């Protein structure tokens, strides 16, 4: 069974790294977050396209969609 590291423990570990490595770690984390969000958006878009072609969604104008969002 592996031990789970708490956020405080992770931060303490990261703070022991040289500043340059901390900056690299921040960049890596930011890029991974961007990649994860892109994948989420792509999956949502694919779901919407599939739903549209399955007849579960109806086409509407941009104005109608915006008006519905404001309700």
Residue, then its C-alpha position, 0 to 999 in steps of 0.5 A: x500500500x502506498x502512502x498518499x502525499x498531502x498538498x502540504x507535503x508536496x509543497x514542502x518537497x517542491x520548495x526544496x527544489x532550486x528555483x529554476x526547477x520550481x519554475x519548470x515544474x510550474x510550466x509543466x503543470x500549466x501545460x498539463x492543465x491546458x491539455x486536460x482542458x482541451x481534451x474536455x472541450x473536445x469531448x464536450x464538442x464531440x458529444x454535442x455533435x453526436x447529440x445533434x446528429x442523433x436528433x437530440x438537439x435542434x439548430x438555432x440562431x446565435x441570437x436565440x442561443x444567447x437569449x436562452x442563456x440569459x434566461 
